[in-house]
Amino acid sequence: MNATTKRWETILQPLLKIYGSRKHPLAYRNVYELTIMIVLSAQTTDALINSIAPTLFEKYPSFKSLAQATPSELYPFIQSVRGYRKKAEWIIAIAKSLANKQEYPRSIEELTSLPGIGRKTANVILRELGAPPQGIFIDLHVARVVPRLGITSETKPEKIEKALMSVLPQHLWHDAGMAFSYLGREVCRPKNPHCDNCPLFQHCAWYKDNKKS
């Protein structure tokens, strides 16, 4: 373990203690529901997806049942979701692909081969399944928090992910990504971040430049 990795592993301990064990805010009950909800949640709030999911899953409780539907049959359930027409096509295609598989995909490569699933989504699914980390979840909150802390100056998600993977030990990848996301949701807001409530403010480059007197 190099000095940079050791330093950030130590610095992040208070953050991981608060947020590291939290599950994703989507209120799923199984891997089927997680998969469908997380695809629907792109560019849409988790709260909205949580509100519409019960009715959708009452009608379509499994990959097999969803695989029998047509996109237009899903519209009444998901029409409040941004891009719902395309997402209806994606989740039906996913359902058809997975309906008869004995095992759910457990690699980023397999997951990202499915429509509507990118690295961000795949990393979340693997974390929630308890699979070994293969990358780090980067959402808009992580993409804001990590550069503010000074871990990297990169702003593109794929480059932020690579930077984090280079400075954090692999066993922390899953929980660090989710912890950064919750920090961004609850404390490190886009405007007027609540720095006094941040467990990392003493190590934060943005705080030193903007808040410290």
N, C-alpha and C positions, 0 to 999 in steps of 0.2 A: 504494500500500500504506500503510495507516494505521499509527500507532505501535504499537497493540495487536497487530495482525497481525504486524508485523515483530518485536516482542518475543517472541511465542510461537513464531514460526518459528525464531528463534535459539535459544530455550531448548530446543526439542524436538530439536535436531540430535543430541545424544548418544544419545537414545532411538531415533531413527530409524536411526542408524548400527548399533545393536545388533539391532533388531527389524524395521525398516522393509521389508526385502527378503524376510522369511520368508513362505512360503506358509501357507495355512490348515492347521491340524493334521489335517484330514480327509485320509486317504490316497487321494485320487482319482487316476485316470489320464486322464480326459477330461471334457468338459463334461457329458456324460450322467451319469457317475458322481457328479460334484460336485453336480449338481442333485438327484438322488435322495438322496444321503447327507445333504445339508444340510437337506432337508425332514425326513428321519427324525431328525436330530440335535436338533430342538427339544425342550427339557426332558430331554435325554438326553446322556450324555457322548460326546465324540468317540471316546474309546477303545472304547466299546461298538460304535459304528457301524463303526469300522475293523475290529473283530473279526468282525462278521457280514456285511459287504459282499462279501467275495470269493465266498462261497457264493451270495449273491443274484445277483451279476453273472455268475457262471458259468452260472446258469440263464437269466437275462434280461440279455444283454449290450448291449442297445440300447433306445432309445425304442420302436422298432417291435416288438420282442419283448415288452417289458413291456406295451405297449398291448393285447396279445392276452390278457393274464392277467385273472383275476377277483380281487377283494380276498381272498377266502378262500384262493386258491392262494398268496398271499404270506404268509399268517399263519405257516406253519412257519419261514420265513426271518427274520421280523422280530418275533416275538411277545415277545421280551425287551425291545423298545422301548416306552417309555411312549406310550400312545395309539395303539398299532399298528393298530388297526382303522380309525380315521379316517385315519391316515397312509397306509394301503394304498389307500384310496379316492383320496386326494389324488395320490399318485404315479402311479397308473394314469390318472387324469384328465389329469395333466401329460403323460404319455407319449402319450396319444391326441391331445392338442393339438399336440404338437411332432413327432410321428413323421414326418409328411409335409411339414414345413416345410423350405424350402431354406436358411433362415438362422436361427440361434438368436437369440432376442430380446436386444437390446442397449440397452434403456432400462428404467428403474425402473418406468415405467408399464406396459410390456408384461409385465415379470416379475411385478409384483404383481397382475396380472390373473389369474395362474395360482393354483390352489388351494394353500394351505399356504405361499405365499411372500409375506412381508412386506418392509418396507423393509430390515430388518437382513439378511435372506437375500439380497435383490436386490443390496445393496451388496457383499456378499461375492462373489457370483457375478461381478459386473461387474469387481471387482478382479482376481479369479483369471483372468478372460478377457483382462485387459489393456485393457479398455474405458475410455474417459475417465471420470473421477469425476463422479458425479451426486449423491452424498451421502456420508455417513460411517457406517461400520459401528459400531453400538452394541450390544454384548452386555452381560451382567451385569458383566463385568470392566471394560469401558470405563465403564459407568455408576457404578462404584465409584471408579475411578482419577481421572476428570476432575474431579468435585467435590472430591475430596481435594486435588488439585493447586491448586484455587482458580480454575480457568478459568471455572467457573460454579457457582452454587448450586442449579441445577436438578437434579431427581432423576428426572424422567420421560425415557425414551429419546428421544422425539421432540423434547423441548425441549433436551436435551443435544446432540443432533445439530445443531439450529439454532444453538446457541451456538458449537459448534466451527466450523461453517461460516462463522460471522461473524468468527472470529478467526484462521482458518488460510487460507492461499492454496489455491486449488482443486487445484493440482497435488500437494498433500500429503494430500488427504483420504483417499485409499485407504490409503496406508501409515501414516498417523497412527492411523487407527482400529485397524488390525491391531497396530501397535506398542503402543498403550494396552492392547489385549486381552492380548498376551503379557506385558506388565509386570504386569497384574493376576493372570495365571495363575501367574507365577513369583516375583514379588517383592511386589507390593502386595496381599497376601492380606487377606481380610476381618478376621481376627483376627491380631494380632502380625505386622504387615507387616515385611518385611526391609529396613528403611529404609537400612541401611548398604550394601546392595547396589544401591540405586536411583540411576540416573544423574541423577535430577531432584530429589534430596532438598533441595538448597539452595534450590530454588524452590517447594517444596511447602508449602502452607498448613497441611495436616494435620500435617506433621512439625514445623513451627514451633510449633504449638499443643500437640502431644502428646509430642514426643520431644526437642526441642532443650533443652538444659540451660543 
